[in-house]
Amino acid sequence: MRREGGGGTNASSSWCDHLSKEDTLNAERIKRLIPITIIAIVALVGFVLFRDRLTYDALAENRADLIAFRDDNYLLAVLVFIAAYTAIVGFSLPGATIATLTGGFLFGLFPGVFYNVAAASMGALIIFSAAKLGLGERLAARMEASPGRIARLKAAIDKSQWSVLFLMRLIPVVPFFVANVLPALVNVRTWVFAVTTVVGIIPGALIYTSVGSGLGEVFEAGGTPDLGIIFKPYILGPIIGLCALALLPLILRVFRKEPIA
């Protein structure tokens, strides 16, 4: 009878241990989802509250106050601007393009472009890290563990990471949010994401910061900036050239008959 009782106790203990491990895993999963959940909530609230505030008209109306604040507190203005721009990108709030124009308007092409690239890159890293922690690592592990085509697709993506990430940054039609989150879902290494983001957004940042630096004359004329300038041939041509350069490793793999994503 003692043996039976002992066996029952061991079975019960084993079951409790199993439940305890499962509860721990579930708690870990919930913790990992907290950052991306917070970002999603803030993004939704921000869209409702700020979609009509972070606009070109708002910038035009407040330009005198912004210039006065910059002239009186230059270093503080730089820090506030970078923090605000980082939050806009990091929480996927509306107004990233207006923020880039504002950087050019307040600080000129140089150093405005440096502030814009720094803020946009930090914001991108925030949302990328949150998505990778909450979803990317587990999803990538499942893809690698899957048989056949899915595992081969993941391997091909890993081989082509640099080219694909640069293309996503350079092609004007890829939304910034997509370029921030999609790499996280396939578990791109953080340093690779950071490098390709900083380098890849420089062309677009230069163009829109330049537009922003000329907003003073646009405001005086009562006009609006030409945000479609990036699609004009003399601008789009060099960007296409950069895209072709990013595609070069993929093209070489085709000639070598290596698998690509």
NUMINU-546634 format. One record per residue: x, y, z of N, C-alpha, C in turn; residue number from 1. Coordinates in steps of 0.2 Angstrom, whole numbers, always signed. Layout:
N
   n_east   n_north    n_up   ca_east   ca_north   ca_up   c_east   c_north    c_up   lumkol
        X         Y       Z         X          Y       Z        X         Y       Z      NUM
...
! end
This chain:
261
   n_east   n_north    n_up   ca_east   ca_north   ca_up   c_east   c_north    c_up   lumkol
       +4        -6      +0        +0         +0      +0       +4        +6      +0        1
      +10        +6      +3       +14        +12      +4      +17       +13      -3        2
      +19        +8      -7       +21         +9     -14      +16       +12     -18        3
      +10       +10     -18        +5        +13     -22       +4       +20     -20        4
       +4       +22     -13        +3        +29     -11       +9       +33     -14        5
      +15       +30     -13       +21        +34     -16      +21       +35     -23        6
      +18       +30     -27       +18        +31     -34      +13       +37     -36        7
       +7       +37     -32        +2        +42     -33       +5       +49     -32        8
       +9       +49     -26       +12        +55     -24      +17       +58     -30        9
      +21       +53     -32       +26        +55     -38      +22       +57     -44       10
      +17       +54     -46       +13        +56     -52      +10       +63     -51       11
       +7       +64     -45        +5        +71     -43      +10       +76     -43       12
      +16       +74     -41       +21        +79     -41      +23       +81     -48       13
      +24       +76     -52       +26        +77     -59      +21       +81     -63       14
      +15       +80     -61        +9        +84     -65      +10       +91     -62       15
      +11       +92     -56       +12        +99     -53      +18      +102     -56       16
      +23       +99     -57       +29       +102     -60      +28      +104     -67       17
      +24       +99     -71       +22       +101     -78      +18      +107     -78       18
      +13      +107     -74        +9       +113     -74      +13      +120     -72       19
      +17      +119     -67       +22       +125     -65      +26      +127     -71       20
      +29      +122     -75       +33       +124     -81      +29      +128     -86       21
      +23      +125     -87       +18       +128     -92      +16      +135     -90       22
      +15      +136     -84       +13       +142     -81      +18      +147     -82       23
      +24      +145     -81       +30       +149     -82      +31      +151     -89       24
      +30      +146     -94       +31       +148    -101      +26      +153    -103       25
      +20      +152    -101       +14       +156    -102      +16      +163    -100       26
      +18      +164     -94       +20       +170     -91      +25      +174     -95       27
      +30      +170     -97       +36       +173    -101      +33      +175    -108       28
      +29      +171    -111       +26       +174    -117      +22      +180    -116       29
      +18      +181    -111       +14       +187    -110      +19      +193    -109       30
      +24      +192    -105       +29       +197    -104      +32      +199    -111       31
      +34      +195    -115       +37       +196    -121      +32      +200    -126       32
      +25      +199    -125       +20       +203    -129      +19      +210    -126       33
      +21      +211    -120       +19       +218    -117      +22      +224    -121       34
      +28      +224    -123       +30       +230    -127      +27      +231    -133       35
      +26      +226    -137       +22       +227    -144      +15      +228    -143       36
      +12      +226    -137        +5       +228    -135       +4      +235    -134       37
       +9      +237    -130        +9       +244    -128      +10      +249    -134       38
      +14      +247    -138       +15       +251    -145       +9      +251    -149       39
       +5      +245    -149        -1       +245    -153       -6      +249    -150       40
       -7      +249    -143       -12       +254    -140      -10      +261    -141       41
       -4      +263    -140        -2       +270    -141       -3      +272    -148       42
       -2      +268    -153        -2       +269    -160      -10      +271    -161       43
      -14      +266    -158       -21       +267    -160      -24      +274    -156       44
      -22      +275    -150       -24       +281    -147      -21      +287    -150       45
      -15      +287    -152       -11       +292    -156      -14      +294    -163       46
      -17      +289    -166       -20       +290    -173      -26      +294    -171       47
      -30      +292    -166       -36       +296    -165      -35      +303    -163       48
      -30      +304    -158       -29       +311    -155      -25      +315    -160       49
      -20      +313    -164       -15       +317    -167      -15      +317    -175       50
      -20      +313    -178       -20       +313    -185      -22      +320    -188       51
      -25      +324    -184       -27       +330    -187      -22      +336    -184       52
      -17      +334    -180       -13       +339    -177       -6      +339    -180       53
       -3      +333    -181        +3       +333    -184       +3      +333    -191       54
       +1      +339    -194        +0       +340    -201       +4      +346    -203       55
       +4      +347    -210        +8       +353    -213       +5      +359    -211       56
       -2      +360    -210        -5       +366    -208       -3      +368    -201       57
       -3      +363    -197        -1       +364    -190       +6      +367    -189       58
      +11      +364    -194       +17       +367    -194      +18      +374    -196       59
      +14      +375    -201       +13       +382    -204      +11      +387    -199       60
       +6      +385    -195        +3       +389    -190       +7      +391    -184       61
      +11      +386    -182       +16       +386    -176      +23      +388    -178       62
      +25      +389    -184       +31       +390    -186      +35      +396    -183       63
      +32      +401    -181       +35       +407    -178      +37      +405    -171       64
      +32      +401    -167       +34       +399    -160      +40      +394    -160       65
      +40      +390    -165       +45       +385    -166      +52      +388    -167       66
      +52      +393    -171       +58       +396    -173      +61      +400    -166       67
      +56      +403    -163       +58       +407    -157      +61      +402    -152       68
      +57      +397    -151       +60       +392    -146      +67      +389    -148       69
      +68      +388    -154       +74       +385    -156      +80      +391    -155       70
      +78      +397    -157       +83       +402    -156      +85      +404    -149       71
      +80      +403    -144       +81       +404    -137      +84      +398    -133       72
      +83      +392    -136       +85       +386    -133      +87      +380    -138       73
      +93      +382    -141       +94       +378    -147      +96      +370    -145       74
     +100      +369    -140      +101       +362    -138      +95      +359    -135       75
      +91      +362    -131       +85       +359    -129      +80      +358    -135       76
      +80      +362    -140       +76       +361    -146      +78      +355    -149       77
      +84      +354    -150       +87       +348    -153      +85      +342    -150       78
      +85      +342    -143       +84       +336    -139      +76      +334    -139       79
      +72      +340    -139       +65       +339    -139      +63      +336    -146       80
      +66      +339    -151       +64       +337    -158      +66      +329    -159       81
      +72      +327    -157       +74       +320    -158      +69      +316    -154       82
      +68      +318    -148       +64       +313    -143      +57      +313    -146       83
      +54      +318    -149       +47       +318    -152      +47      +314    -158       84
      +52      +315    -162       +52       +311    -169      +53      +304    -167       85
      +58      +302    -162       +59       +295    -160      +52      +292    -158       86
      +48      +295    -154       +42       +293    -152      +37      +292    -157       87
      +37      +296    -162       +32       +296    -168      +33      +289    -171       88
      +40      +288    -173       +42       +282    -177      +41      +276    -172       89
      +43      +276    -166       +43       +270    -161      +36      +268    -160       90
      +32      +273    -159       +25       +271    -158      +20      +271    -164       91
      +23      +272    -170       +19       +272    -176      +14      +277    -176       92
      +15      +283    -173       +11       +288    -173      +11      +292    -180       93
       +5      +295    -182        +5       +299    -188      +10      +305    -188       94
      +13      +307    -194       +16       +313    -194      +24      +312    -195       95
      +26      +306    -197       +33       +305    -198      +36      +310    -203       96
      +32      +310    -209       +35       +315    -214      +35      +322    -212       97
      +30      +324    -209       +30       +331    -206      +36      +332    -201       98
      +37      +327    -197       +43       +328    -193      +49      +329    -197       99
      +50      +325    -202       +56       +326    -206      +57      +333    -209      100
      +51      +335    -212       +51       +342    -214      +52      +347    -209      101
      +50      +346    -203       +51       +350    -197      +59      +351    -196      102
      +62      +345    -196       +69       +345    -195      +73      +349    -200      103
      +71      +349    -206       +74       +353    -211      +73      +360    -210      104
      +66      +362    -208       +64       +368    -207      +68      +372    -202      105
      +68      +368    -196       +71       +371    -190      +79      +371    -190      106
      +82      +366    -193       +89       +365    -192      +93      +365    -199      107
      +89      +366    -204       +93       +366    -211      +94      +359    -213      108
      +97      +359    -219       +99       +353    -222     +104      +349    -218      109
     +109      +353    -216      +114       +351    -211     +114      +355    -205      110
     +113      +353    -199      +113       +346    -197     +106      +343    -197      111
     +101      +346    -200       +95       +343    -199      +94      +336    -201      112
      +98      +334    -207       +97       +327    -209     +100      +322    -204      113
     +105      +325    -200      +108       +320    -195     +103      +319    -190      114
     +100      +324    -188       +94       +324    -182      +89      +319    -185      115
      +87      +320    -191       +81       +316    -194      +83      +309    -194      116
      +89      +307    -197       +91       +300    -197      +92      +297    -190      117
      +95      +301    -186       +96       +298    -179      +89      +296    -176      118
      +84      +301    -176       +78       +300    -173      +74      +294    -176      119
      +74      +294    -183       +70       +289    -187      +73      +282    -185      120
      +80      +282    -185       +83       +275    -184      +82      +273    -177      121
      +82      +277    -172       +80       +275    -165      +73      +273    -164      122
      +69      +277    -167       +62       +275    -167      +60      +268    -171      123
      +64      +267    -176       +63       +261    -180      +66      +255    -176      124
      +71      +256    -172       +74       +251    -168      +70      +249    -162      125
      +66      +254    -159       +61       +253    -154      +56      +248    -156      126
      +52      +249    -162       +47       +245    -164      +49      +238    -166      127
      +55      +238    -170       +58       +232    -172      +60      +227    -166      128
      +63      +230    -161       +64       +226    -155      +58      +223    -151      129
      +53      +228    -151       +47       +225    -148      +44      +220    -152      130
      +43      +220    -158       +40       +215    -163      +45      +209    -162      131
      +51      +210    -162       +55       +204    -162      +55      +200    -156      132
      +55      +204    -150       +54       +200    -144      +47      +197    -143      133
      +42      +200    -145       +35       +197    -144      +33      +192    -149      134
      +36      +193    -156       +33       +188    -161      +39      +185    -165      135
      +44      +189    -166       +49       +187    -171      +53      +181    -170      136
      +55      +180    -163       +60       +175    -162      +56      +168    -162      137
      +50      +168    -159       +46       +162    -160      +44      +160    -167      138
      +42      +165    -171       +40       +164    -178      +45      +161    -182      139
      +51      +164    -181       +57       +162    -185      +59      +155    -183      140
      +59      +153    -176       +60       +146    -174      +56      +141    -177      141
      +49      +143    -177       +44       +138    -180      +46      +138    -188      142
      +48      +143    -191       +49       +142    -198      +55      +138    -199      143
      +61      +139    -195       +67       +135    -196      +65      +127    -194      144
      +60      +126    -190       +59       +119    -188      +54      +116    -192      145
      +51      +120    -197       +46       +117    -201      +49      +113    -207      146
      +46      +108    -209       +49       +104    -215      +48      +107    -221      147
      +53      +105    -226       +52       +107    -233      +53      +114    -235      148
      +48      +117    -238       +48       +123    -242      +49      +129    -237      149
      +45      +129    -231       +46       +135    -226      +53      +136    -224      150
      +56      +130    -222       +63       +130    -219      +67      +133    -224      151
      +66      +131    -231       +71       +133    -236      +70      +141    -237      152
      +64      +143    -237       +62       +150    -238      +66      +154    -232      153
      +65      +152    -226       +69       +155    -220      +76      +155    -222      154
      +79      +150    -224       +86       +150    -225      +88      +155    -231      155
      +84      +155    -236       +85       +160    -242      +85      +167    -239      156
      +80      +168    -235       +79       +175    -232      +85      +177    -228      157
      +88      +172    -224       +94       +174    -220     +100      +175    -225      158
     +100      +172    -230      +106       +173    -235     +106      +180    -238      159
      +99      +182    -239       +98       +188    -243      +96      +194    -239      160
      +98      +194    -232       +95       +199    -228      +98      +206    -230      161
     +104      +207    -231      +107       +214    -232     +103      +217    -239      162
     +103      +213    -244      +100       +215    -250      +92      +217    -249      163
      +89      +213    -246       +82       +214    -245      +80      +220    -240      164
      +84      +220    -235       +83       +226    -230      +85      +233    -234      165
      +90      +233    -237       +92       +239    -241      +87      +241    -246      166
      +84      +236    -250       +79       +237    -254      +72      +240    -251      167
      +71      +237    -245       +65       +239    -242      +65      +247    -240      168
      +71      +249    -238       +73       +256    -236      +73      +260    -242      169
      +76      +258    -247       +77       +262    -253      +71      +264    -257      170
      +66      +258    -258       +60       +259    -262      +55      +263    -259      171
      +53      +269    -262       +49       +274    -259      +42      +271    -257      172
      +40      +266    -261       +33       +264    -260      +32      +259    -254      173
      +38      +257    -251       +37       +252    -245      +36      +257    -239      174
      +30      +256    -235       +29       +260    -229      +34      +259    -224      175
      +36      +264    -220       +41       +264    -215      +39      +259    -210      176
      +33      +258    -208       +31       +253    -203      +32      +246    -205      177
      +30      +245    -211       +32       +238    -214      +39      +236    -214      178
      +43      +241    -216       +50       +240    -216      +53      +239    -209      179
      +50      +242    -204       +52       +241    -197      +50      +234    -194      180
      +44      +232    -195       +41       +226    -192      +43      +220    -196      181
      +42      +220    -202       +43       +213    -206      +50      +210    -205      182
      +56      +214    -204       +62       +210    -203      +62      +207    -196      183
      +58      +210    -191       +58       +207    -184      +54      +200    -185      184
      +49      +200    -189       +45       +193    -189      +49      +187    -192      185
      +55      +189    -196       +59       +183    -198      +66      +183    -194      186
      +66      +187    -188       +71       +187    -183      +78      +189    -186      187
      +78      +195    -190       +84       +198    -192      +88      +200    -186      188
      +95      +199    -187       +99       +201    -181      +98      +209    -180      189
      +98      +211    -174       +97       +218    -172     +102      +223    -176      190
     +109      +221    -175      +114       +225    -178     +113      +226    -186      191
     +111      +220    -189      +110       +221    -196     +104      +225    -198      192
      +99      +225    -194       +93       +229    -195      +96      +237    -194      193
      +99      +238    -189      +102       +245    -187     +106      +248    -193      194
     +111      +244    -195      +115       +246    -200     +111      +248    -207      195
     +107      +243    -209      +103       +244    -215      +98      +250    -214      196
      +96      +251    -208       +91       +256    -207      +94      +263    -208      197
     +100      +264    -204      +103       +270    -204     +106      +272    -211      198
     +109      +267    -215      +112       +269    -221     +106      +269    -226      199
     +101      +265    -226       +96       +264    -231      +91      +270    -231      200
      +90      +274    -225       +85       +280    -225      +89      +286    -227      201
      +95      +286    -227       +99       +292    -229      +97      +296    -235      202
      +96      +292    -241       +94       +296    -247      +87      +299    -246      203
      +82      +296    -244       +75       +299    -243      +76      +304    -238      204
      +80      +303    -232       +80       +309    -227      +83      +315    -230      205
      +88      +314    -234       +91       +320    -238      +86      +324    -242      206
      +82      +320    -246       +77       +323    -250      +72      +327    -246      207
      +69      +324    -241       +64       +327    -237      +66      +333    -233      208
      +72      +332    -230       +75       +337    -226      +77      +343    -230      209
      +79      +342    -236       +80       +347    -241      +74      +351    -242      210
      +68      +348    -244       +62       +351    -245      +60      +355    -238      211
      +61      +352    -232       +60       +356    -226      +64      +362    -225      212
      +70      +362    -227       +74       +368    -227      +72      +373    -231      213
      +68      +372    -236       +65       +377    -240      +58      +379    -239      214
      +56      +377    -233       +49       +378    -231      +47      +386    -230      215
      +53      +389    -228       +52       +396    -226      +49      +400    -232      216
      +52      +399    -238       +49       +402    -244      +42      +400    -246      217
      +41      +393    -245       +34       +391    -246      +29      +394    -242      218
      +31      +394    -235       +26       +398    -231      +24      +405    -233      219
      +30      +408    -235       +29       +415    -237      +24      +416    -243      220
      +25      +411    -247       +21       +411    -253      +14      +408    -252      221
      +13      +405    -246        +6       +402    -245       +5      +396    -249      222
      +10      +393    -251       +10       +386    -255      +11      +380    -250      223
      +11      +375    -254       +13       +368    -250      +19      +365    -253      224
      +23      +361    -249       +29       +358    -252      +27      +352    -257      225
      +31      +351    -262       +31       +346    -266      +33      +339    -264      226
      +29      +335    -260       +31       +329    -257      +32      +323    -262      227
      +30      +325    -268       +31       +320    -273      +37      +320    -277      228
      +42      +325    -274       +48       +326    -278      +52      +319    -278      229
      +51      +315    -273       +55       +309    -273      +54      +304    -280      230
      +48      +305    -283       +46       +302    -289      +48      +305    -295      231
      +51      +311    -295       +54       +314    -301      +60      +311    -304      232
      +61      +311    -310       +66       +307    -313      +73      +308    -311      233
      +75      +315    -310       +81       +316    -307      +83      +314    -300      234
      +78      +313    -296       +78       +310    -290      +78      +303    -290      235
      +72      +300    -293       +71       +293    -293      +77      +289    -297      236
      +80      +292    -302       +85       +289    -305      +91      +286    -301      237
      +94      +291    -297       +99       +288    -292      +97      +283    -287      238
      +90      +284    -285       +88       +279    -280      +87      +272    -284      239
      +85      +272    -290       +84       +266    -294      +91      +263    -294      240
      +96      +267    -295      +103       +265    -296     +106      +261    -289      241
     +104      +264    -284      +105       +261    -277     +102      +255    -276      242
      +95      +254    -279       +92       +248    -278      +95      +243    -282      243
      +97      +244    -288      +101       +240    -292     +107      +237    -289      244
     +111      +242    -286      +117       +240    -282     +115      +235    -276      245
     +109      +236    -273      +107       +232    -268     +105      +225    -270      246
     +103      +225    -276      +100       +219    -280     +106      +214    -282      247
     +112      +217    -283      +118       +214    -286     +119      +207    -283      248
     +120      +206    -276      +121       +200    -273     +116      +195    -275      249
     +109      +197    -276      +104       +192    -278     +105      +190    -285      250
     +107      +195    -289      +108       +193    -297     +114      +188    -297      251
     +119      +189    -293      +125       +185    -294     +123      +178    -292      252
     +118      +177    -287      +116       +171    -284     +112      +167    -290      253
     +109      +171    -294      +105       +168    -299     +110      +165    -304      254
     +115      +169    -306      +120       +166    -311     +124      +160    -308      255
     +124      +160    -301      +128       +154    -298     +123      +149    -297      256
     +117      +150    -298      +111       +145    -297     +111      +143    -290      257
     +112      +148    -286      +110       +147    -279     +103      +149    -277      258
     +100      +146    -272       +93       +147    -270      +93      +154    -267      259
      +87      +158    -269       +86       +165    -266      +79      +165    -264      260
      +77      +170    -260       +71       +170    -257      +66      +172    -262      261
! end
